[in-house]
């Protein structure tokens, strides 16, 4: 028992130092591994975001092109005969367009399919407004998430936190030594 007290007391400082070193290295290694893993995820997500942005741009370009084609088709239809020929290409509903006799601007269509077309147009208008609102909200959500991520990235580095903790610990030990020496 005396042997244990003599050697343990003598080497206690070294045991604590080695234990602290091992624990410090382990904490550093875990933080390093976490940082490397986070950087890999960030790189992967940046690739995904770039791909999505490309898809969004392509989708918007295609939509603009399709709308331009529809506008050109509508603008080319200037007479009732043109309207009768063009109308079936714009809708799959059986409107059965017929020119009205003795009128240059009027076309006769089936009433029920016309009502269905008007109802579908109104539904599409409401859905489009909802999609635009959801898209705006998602953009705001993404902006908020990006701000949150930027704030989280500003967290001090491990060694800065370690330095701060060691300063506090050093002041505490210094006060303890001073109190112990005066008592």
C-alpha positions as CSV (number, residue, x, y, z in Angstrom):
1,X,0.0,0.0,0.0
2,X,2.9,2.4,0.8
3,X,4.4,1.6,-2.6
4,X,1.1,2.5,-4.3
5,X,0.9,5.8,-2.5
6,X,4.5,6.7,-3.2
7,X,4.5,5.9,-6.9
8,X,0.9,7.0,-7.6
9,X,1.5,10.3,-5.9
10,X,4.7,10.9,-7.7
11,X,3.3,10.0,-11.1
12,X,-0.2,11.4,-10.7
13,X,0.8,14.5,-12.6
14,X,2.0,12.4,-15.6
15,X,-1.1,10.1,-15.4
16,X,-3.3,13.2,-15.5
17,X,-1.3,14.8,-18.3
18,X,-1.4,11.6,-20.5
19,X,-5.1,11.1,-19.8
20,X,-5.8,14.7,-20.7
21,X,-3.7,14.4,-23.9
22,X,-5.5,11.2,-24.9
23,X,-8.9,12.8,-24.3
24,X,-7.9,16.0,-26.0
25,X,-6.6,14.1,-29.1
26,X,-9.8,12.1,-29.2
27,X,-12.0,15.2,-29.1
28,X,-9.9,16.8,-31.8
29,X,-10.1,13.7,-33.9
30,X,-13.9,13.5,-33.6
31,X,-14.2,17.2,-34.5
32,X,-11.9,16.8,-37.4
33,X,-13.8,13.8,-38.7
34,X,-17.1,15.6,-38.3
35,X,-15.8,18.6,-40.1
36,X,-14.5,16.5,-43.0
37,X,-17.9,14.7,-43.2
38,X,-19.7,18.0,-43.1
39,X,-17.5,19.3,-45.9
40,X,-18.3,16.3,-48.0
41,X,-22.0,16.7,-47.5
42,X,-21.7,20.4,-48.3
43,X,-19.9,19.6,-51.6
44,X,-22.6,17.0,-52.5
45,X,-25.4,19.3,-51.7
46,X,-23.8,22.1,-53.7
47,X,-23.7,19.7,-56.7
48,X,-27.4,18.9,-56.1
49,X,-28.3,22.6,-55.8
50,X,-26.4,23.4,-59.0
51,X,-28.2,20.5,-60.8
52,X,-31.6,21.7,-59.5
53,X,-30.9,25.3,-60.6
54,X,-30.0,24.0,-64.1
55,X,-33.3,22.0,-64.2
56,X,-35.2,25.1,-63.0
57,X,-33.7,27.2,-65.7
58,X,-34.3,24.6,-68.4
59,X,-38.0,24.2,-67.2
60,X,-38.5,28.0,-67.3
61,X,-36.9,28.2,-70.8
62,X,-39.1,25.4,-72.1
63,X,-42.2,27.1,-70.6
64,X,-41.4,30.4,-72.2
65,X,-40.8,28.6,-75.6
66,X,-44.2,26.8,-75.4
67,X,-46.0,30.0,-74.4
68,X,-44.4,31.8,-77.4
69,X,-45.6,29.0,-79.7
70,X,-49.1,29.3,-78.4
71,X,-49.1,33.1,-78.7
72,X,-47.9,32.8,-82.3
73,X,-50.7,30.3,-83.1
74,X,-53.3,32.5,-81.6
75,X,-52.0,35.6,-83.4
76,X,-52.0,33.8,-86.7
77,X,-55.7,33.0,-86.4
78,X,-57.3,36.1,-87.8
79,X,-60.4,34.8,-89.5
80,X,-63.2,32.6,-88.3
81,X,-62.0,29.8,-90.5
82,X,-58.5,30.0,-88.9
83,X,-60.1,30.0,-85.5
84,X,-62.2,26.9,-86.4
85,X,-59.0,25.1,-87.6
86,X,-56.8,26.3,-84.7
87,X,-59.2,25.8,-81.7
88,X,-58.9,21.9,-81.7
89,X,-55.1,22.2,-81.4
90,X,-55.4,24.2,-78.2
91,X,-57.8,22.0,-76.3
92,X,-58.7,18.3,-76.3
93,X,-62.4,19.1,-75.4
94,X,-64.9,18.5,-78.3
95,X,-65.9,22.1,-78.7
96,X,-67.0,21.4,-82.3
97,X,-66.3,25.0,-83.5
98,X,-68.4,26.2,-86.5
99,X,-68.3,29.6,-88.1
100,X,-71.5,31.7,-87.6
101,X,-73.1,32.5,-91.0
102,X,-73.0,36.2,-91.9
103,X,-70.4,37.1,-89.2
104,X,-66.7,37.6,-89.6
105,X,-65.8,37.4,-85.8
106,X,-68.2,34.9,-84.3
107,X,-67.8,31.1,-83.9
108,X,-70.3,28.6,-82.6
109,X,-69.1,26.0,-80.1
110,X,-70.7,23.3,-78.0
111,X,-71.9,24.8,-74.7
112,X,-71.0,22.0,-72.2
113,X,-67.4,21.6,-73.4
114,X,-67.1,25.4,-73.4
115,X,-68.2,25.5,-69.8
116,X,-65.8,22.7,-68.9
117,X,-63.0,24.6,-70.6
118,X,-63.9,27.8,-68.7
119,X,-64.0,25.8,-65.4
120,X,-60.7,24.1,-66.1
121,X,-59.2,27.5,-67.0
122,X,-60.4,28.9,-63.6
123,X,-59.0,25.9,-61.7
124,X,-55.7,26.3,-63.5
125,X,-55.6,30.0,-62.6
126,X,-56.3,29.2,-58.9
127,X,-53.6,26.4,-58.9
128,X,-51.1,28.7,-60.6
129,X,-51.7,31.4,-57.9
130,X,-51.2,28.8,-55.2
131,X,-48.1,27.4,-56.9
132,X,-46.6,30.9,-57.1
133,X,-47.4,31.6,-53.4
134,X,-45.9,28.2,-52.4
135,X,-42.8,28.9,-54.5
136,X,-42.4,32.3,-52.9
137,X,-42.7,30.8,-49.4
138,X,-40.2,28.1,-50.3
139,X,-37.8,30.7,-51.5
140,X,-38.2,32.6,-48.2
141,X,-37.7,29.3,-46.3
142,X,-34.5,28.6,-48.2
143,X,-33.2,32.1,-47.5
144,X,-33.9,31.6,-43.8
145,X,-32.2,28.2,-43.9
146,X,-29.2,29.7,-45.6
147,X,-29.0,32.4,-43.1
148,X,-29.2,29.9,-40.3
149,X,-26.5,27.8,-41.9
150,X,-24.2,30.8,-42.3
151,X,-24.8,31.6,-38.6
152,X,-24.0,28.1,-37.5
153,X,-20.8,28.1,-39.6
154,X,-19.5,31.1,-37.6
155,X,-19.2,28.9,-34.5
156,X,-15.6,29.4,-33.1
157,X,-13.1,26.7,-34.0
158,X,-12.1,24.0,-31.6
159,X,-8.8,25.5,-30.7
160,X,-10.3,28.9,-30.0
161,X,-12.9,27.3,-27.7
162,X,-10.1,25.2,-26.1
163,X,-8.0,28.3,-25.5
164,X,-11.0,30.1,-23.8
165,X,-11.6,27.1,-21.6
166,X,-8.0,26.8,-20.7
167,X,-7.9,30.5,-19.7
168,X,-10.9,30.0,-17.5
169,X,-9.3,26.8,-16.0
170,X,-6.0,28.6,-15.5
171,X,-7.6,31.5,-13.7
172,X,-9.5,29.0,-11.5
173,X,-6.3,27.0,-10.7
174,X,-4.4,30.2,-10.0
175,X,-7.0,31.3,-7.5
176,X,-7.0,27.9,-5.9
177,X,-3.2,28.0,-5.6
178,X,-3.3,31.5,-4.1
179,X,-6.0,30.5,-1.6
180,X,-4.2,27.3,-0.7
181,X,-0.9,29.1,-0.1
182,X,-2.4,31.7,2.2
183,X,-4.3,29.2,4.3
